[in-house]
């Protein structure tokens, strides 16, 4: 058993690191492909479980590189692309990767320590708090819009929130394959890149030494762990809604938001073990695949240890890869890099979601560009996920 778990840990970490470098290649796709391979089907359950869960943990760290350096975020770290891209244009891309990774690493450790408490309290939290979810999201949405400084920005914030919500309702209720890929890539990836191209910035020489992280920035970690727990507990909530709630509670911005974003993904993965054990609902695709052969306290401990080890290994590897990327992007023409990033997103969308996905990507990119031109907080675009959840609860 130990040998299988160890082999699964190292192989899963390797797969997770490199799959995270490919924009749009979600761990659920990797996990489903792994489970479907005949050679894997003949392997032991411990090997398969540890491989998938370790890959999921590792991908949290390496996926920050395309999100920050290429502006091509995945479905769980799309909001980190915005402050990360700003740091890149300041020559601090490596620091952005460090901050996101540090948030994920500390949140992973904190969530592991909270596993027993969360496993015992998750059923009670679910039954007590579920009726309040739509009203909390409505309050958070109003707060996000009124954080804008003047009437003009509030008007555009509300408009973009409602328009993105309408797009979310259409796309998520369609028969499109992988609807999140074109929707989130358009709103938070392509739209941002097009707006950045219009300003014709130049990527400066990157500073390879990332510097230190202050204690004030790490204060966002408890909010990240709490929000990750909400994602695990409530089926209609995802990382975007959790990030909206946590950012309003903690008032996280800039570098603190990078910590928050990385921390939510890590907490979501780790704490999903607790909900899988206590209420029989993993609430996370990778976790569901990892525990499909059975769940017990021993399995939870084994997978938690794998996630912690994979996180440490992938964090170190991601920082090395980030330094290589930082030297590369400074020598490349920014416009050509943007064209490459947009082309990659279109290719991935066409492959994963087809022609309807391309249409959705173009519509969402136009709205994302509008939000950037209006110079409003891009959290308003999270209406694409918040509004469908609210309607689903209330209607």
C-alpha positions in Angstrom: 0.0 0.0 0.0 2.8 2.5 0.9 4.7 1.8 -2.3 1.6 2.3 -4.4 0.7 5.6 -2.6 4.3 6.8 -3.0 4.4 6.0 -6.7 1.0 7.7 -7.2 2.3 10.8 -5.3 5.3 11.3 -7.5 3.7 10.5 -10.8 0.6 12.6 -10.0 2.8 15.5 -8.9 4.7 15.3 -12.2 1.5 15.2 -14.3 -0.1 18.0 -12.3 2.8 20.3 -12.7 3.0 20.0 -16.5 -0.8 19.9 -17.1 -1.1 23.1 -15.1 1.1 24.8 -17.7 -1.5 24.1 -20.4 -4.3 26.7 -20.3 -7.7 25.1 -20.1 -6.5 21.6 -19.3 -8.6 21.1 -16.1 -7.7 18.4 -13.7 -11.1 16.8 -14.1 -10.2 16.1 -17.8 -6.9 14.6 -16.7 -8.5 12.5 -13.9 -11.2 11.1 -16.2 -8.6 10.2 -18.8 -6.4 8.5 -16.2 -9.3 6.5 -14.7 -10.3 5.3 -18.2 -6.8 3.9 -19.1 -6.7 0.1 -19.1 -3.3 0.0 -17.5 -4.5 2.3 -14.7 -7.6 0.2 -14.2 -5.4 -2.8 -13.3 -3.4 -0.8 -10.7 -4.3 -0.7 -7.1 -6.9 1.7 -5.7 -4.3 3.5 -3.5 -2.1 4.2 -6.6 -5.0 5.7 -8.6 -6.4 7.7 -5.7 -3.0 9.2 -4.8 -2.1 9.9 -8.4 -5.3 11.9 -9.1 -5.3 13.8 -5.8 -1.6 14.7 -6.0 -2.1 15.9 -9.6 -4.9 18.1 -8.5 -2.8 19.6 -5.7 0.2 20.2 -8.0 -1.9 21.8 -10.7 -3.1 24.5 -8.3 0.4 25.9 -8.2 1.7 25.5 -11.8 -1.6 26.8 -13.3 -0.7 30.3 -12.0 2.1 30.6 -14.6 -0.1 30.7 -17.7 -2.7 32.8 -15.8 -0.1 35.4 -14.9 2.5 35.3 -17.8 0.1 34.6 -20.6 -3.2 36.0 -19.4 -4.8 32.6 -20.0 -6.4 31.6 -16.6 -8.2 28.3 -15.8 -11.7 28.0 -14.4 -10.5 28.1 -10.8 -7.8 30.8 -10.9 -9.3 33.3 -13.4 -9.6 36.2 -11.0 -5.9 35.9 -10.1 -5.0 36.8 -13.7 -6.0 40.4 -13.2 -3.7 41.5 -10.3 -1.1 39.0 -11.6 -1.0 40.7 -15.0 -0.6 44.1 -13.3 2.4 42.8 -11.4 3.8 41.3 -14.6 3.7 44.7 -16.3 5.6 46.1 -13.3 8.3 43.5 -13.7 7.1 41.5 -10.8 5.7 38.4 -12.5 7.8 36.0 -10.4 6.5 37.7 -7.2 2.9 37.2 -8.5 3.5 33.5 -8.8 5.2 33.4 -5.3 2.2 35.2 -3.7 -0.4 32.9 -5.3 1.6 29.8 -4.4 2.3 31.0 -0.8 -1.5 31.6 -0.4 -2.2 28.1 -1.7 0.5 26.4 0.5 -0.4 28.1 3.8 -4.1 27.5 3.1 -3.4 23.8 2.3 -1.7 23.5 5.7 -4.4 25.3 7.6 -7.1 23.3 5.9 -5.3 20.0 6.7 -5.3 21.0 10.3 -9.0 21.8 10.2 -10.0 18.6 8.5 -11.3 16.8 11.7 -13.3 19.9 12.8 -14.8 20.5 9.4 -15.7 16.8 8.9 -17.7 17.0 12.2 -19.3 20.4 11.5 -20.1 20.2 7.8 -23.5 18.5 8.0 -24.7 21.1 10.6 -23.3 24.0 8.7 -25.0 22.8 5.5 -28.5 22.5 7.1 -28.2 25.8 9.0 -26.7 28.1 6.4 -28.1 26.8 3.0 -31.3 29.0 3.1 -29.2 32.1 3.5 -26.9 31.5 0.5 -28.9 33.5 -2.2 -29.3 36.5 0.2 -25.6 36.5 1.1 -24.8 36.5 -2.6 -27.2 39.3 -3.3 -25.7 41.4 -0.5 -22.2 40.7 -1.7 -23.1 41.7 -5.3 -24.6 45.0 -4.1 -21.5 45.6 -2.0 -19.3 45.0 -5.0 -21.1 47.5 -7.2 -21.2 50.2 -4.5 -17.5 49.9 -3.9 -17.1 51.8 -7.2 -16.1 55.4 -6.6 -18.8 57.3 -8.5 -22.2 57.0 -10.2 -20.8 56.4 -13.6 -18.7 53.4 -12.5 -21.6 52.1 -10.4 -23.8 52.3 -13.5 -21.3 50.4 -15.6 -20.6 47.9 -12.8 -24.3 47.1 -12.5 -24.7 46.9 -16.3 -21.7 44.5 -16.6 -23.0 42.4 -13.7 -26.4 42.0 -15.2 -25.1 41.4 -18.8 -22.6 38.8 -17.5 -25.4 37.2 -15.5 -27.5 37.0 -18.6 -24.6 35.4 -20.5 -24.1 33.0 -17.6 -27.7 31.9 -17.7 -27.6 31.3 -21.4 -24.3 29.5 -21.5 -24.6 27.4 -18.4 -28.1 26.2 -19.4 -27.1 25.4 -23.0 -26.0 21.9 -24.2 -22.4 23.2 -24.7 -19.6 21.0 -23.6 -17.3 22.6 -20.9 -19.2 25.9 -20.8 -16.9 27.4 -18.2 -13.9 27.4 -20.5 -15.2 29.9 -23.1 -17.2 32.0 -20.6 -14.4 32.6 -18.1 -11.6 32.8 -20.7 -13.6 35.4 -22.6 -14.6 37.6 -19.6 -11.4 37.4 -17.6 -8.8 36.4 -20.2 -9.3 37.5 -23.8 -11.1 40.7 -22.8 -8.3 41.7 -20.5 -5.6 40.9 -23.1 -7.4 42.9 -25.8 -7.7 45.9 -23.5 -4.0 45.6 -22.6 -3.0 45.3 -26.3 -4.8 48.6 -27.0 -2.6 50.4 -24.6 0.5 48.8 -26.2 2.5 48.3 -23.0 6.0 46.8 -23.0 6.8 43.9 -20.6 9.8 45.1 -18.6 12.7 43.1 -17.6 11.4 40.8 -14.8 12.9 40.8 -11.3 13.7 37.2 -10.5 13.9 37.8 -6.7 10.3 37.9 -5.5 10.9 39.5 -2.2 9.1 38.8 1.1 5.4 38.4 1.9 4.1 40.6 4.7 1.9 39.4 7.5 -0.9 41.7 6.5 -1.1 40.0 3.1 -1.4 36.6 4.8 -4.4 37.8 6.8 -6.5 36.7 3.8 -5.7 33.0 4.4 -8.4 32.4 7.1 -11.0 34.0 4.7 -9.7 31.7 1.9 -10.0 28.6 4.1 -13.5 29.6 5.1 -14.5 30.2 1.5 -13.0 27.0 0.3 -15.1 25.2 3.0 -18.2 27.0 1.6 -17.5 25.7 -1.9 -17.2 22.1 -0.5 -20.4 22.4 1.6 -22.8 24.0 -0.8 -23.3 22.4 -4.3 -24.3 25.6 -6.1 -21.3 27.6 -4.9 -18.0 27.6 -6.8 -14.6 29.3 -6.4 -15.9 32.5 -8.1 -18.7 33.0 -5.6 -16.5 32.1 -2.7 -13.9 34.6 -3.9 -16.6 37.3 -4.1 -17.7 36.6 -0.6 -14.2 36.4 0.8 -13.0 39.5 -1.0 -15.9 41.5 0.4 -15.3 40.2 4.0 -11.5 40.7 3.9 -11.4 43.7 1.5 -8.6 41.9 -0.2 -7.1 43.7 -3.2 -4.0 43.4 -5.4 -1.4 41.1 -3.9 -3.8 40.1 -1.1 -6.3 39.0 -3.7 -3.7 36.7 -5.3 -3.2 35.0 -1.9 -7.0 34.7 -1.5 -7.4 33.2 -4.9 -4.7 30.6 -4.5 -5.9 29.8 -0.9 -9.5 29.2 -1.9 -8.5 26.6 -4.6 -6.2 24.8 -2.0 -8.8 24.8 0.8 -11.5 23.6 -1.6 -9.4 20.6 -2.6 -8.3 19.7 1.0 -11.7 20.3 2.7 -13.6 18.3 0.0 -12.1 15.2 1.7 -14.0 16.2 4.9 -17.4 16.5 3.0 -16.8 13.3 1.1 -16.3 11.5 4.4 -19.1 13.3 6.5 -21.9 13.9 4.0 -20.9 11.6 1.1 -20.5 14.5 -1.3 -17.0 15.4 -2.6 -18.1 18.7 -4.2 -14.8 18.6 -6.2 -14.3 16.6 -9.4 -10.8 15.4 -8.6 -11.8 14.3 -5.1 -14.8 12.5 -6.4 -12.5 10.5 -8.8 -9.9 9.9 -6.1 -12.4 8.4 -3.6 -14.7 6.6 -6.0 -13.3 3.2 -4.8 -14.3 4.1 -1.2 -13.8 6.6 1.5 -12.6 6.1 5.1 -10.6 8.0 7.7 -7.4 6.1 6.6 -8.1 7.2 2.9 -8.6 10.8 4.0 -5.3 10.8 5.9 -3.4 9.2 3.0 -4.8 11.7 0.5 -4.2 14.7 2.7 -0.6 13.6 3.2 -0.2 13.2 -0.6 -1.7 16.7 -1.2 0.7 18.3 1.3 3.7 16.6 -0.2 2.6 17.3 -3.8 2.0 21.0 -2.9 5.5 21.4 -1.4 7.1 19.7 -4.4 5.1 21.6 -7.0 5.5 25.0 -5.3 9.3 24.6 -5.5 9.1 23.5 -9.1 6.7 26.2 -10.1 9.0 28.9 -8.7 11.8 27.5 -10.8 9.7 27.4 -14.0 8.4 31.0 -13.2 12.0 32.3 -13.3 12.5 30.7 -16.7 9.2 32.2 -18.0 10.2 35.6 -16.6 13.4 35.6 -18.7 11.4 34.5 -21.8 8.5 37.0 -21.7 10.8 40.0 -21.4 12.5 39.2 -24.7 9.2 38.6 -26.6 7.2 41.3 -28.4 4.2 41.9 -26.2 1.7 42.1 -29.1 2.9 38.8 -30.4 2.6 37.2 -27.0 -1.0 38.5 -26.7 -1.8 37.1 -30.1 -0.3 33.7 -29.2 -2.3 33.7 -25.9 -5.6 34.6 -27.6 -5.0 32.0 -30.4 -4.3 29.4 -27.7 -7.6 30.2 -25.9 -9.5 30.0 -29.2 -7.9 26.6 -30.1 -8.7 25.2 -26.7 -12.3 26.5 -26.8 -12.8 25.0 -30.3 -11.5 21.6 -29.1 -13.4 21.5 -25.8 -16.6 23.3 -26.6 -17.0 23.4 -30.4 -18.5 26.2 -32.5 -21.0 27.2 -29.8 -18.1 27.7 -27.5 -16.4 30.0 -30.0 -19.6 32.1 -30.2 -19.8 32.2 -26.4 -16.1 33.2 -26.2 -16.5 36.1 -28.6 -19.6 37.4 -26.7 -17.8 37.1 -23.3 -14.6 38.7 -24.6 -16.6 41.7 -25.9 -18.2 42.2 -22.4 -14.8 41.7 -20.8 -13.3 44.4 -23.0 -16.2 46.7 -22.2 -15.5 46.3 -18.4 -11.9 47.0 -18.9 -12.6 50.1 -21.0 -15.1 51.3 -18.4 -12.3 50.9 -15.8 -14.5 49.1 -13.3 -13.6 46.4 -10.9 -13.7 43.1 -12.8 -15.5 41.4 -9.9 -18.6 42.8 -11.5 -18.2 40.2 -14.2 -18.7 37.4 -11.7 -22.4 38.0 -12.2 -22.0 35.2 -14.8 -21.8 32.7 -12.0 -23.5 34.6 -9.1 -26.8 35.4 -10.9 -27.5 31.8 -12.1 -26.9 30.6 -8.5 -29.3 33.1 -7.0 -32.0 32.4 -9.6 -31.5 28.6 -9.1 -32.1 29.0 -5.3 -35.0 31.5 -5.5 -37.0 30.1 -8.4 
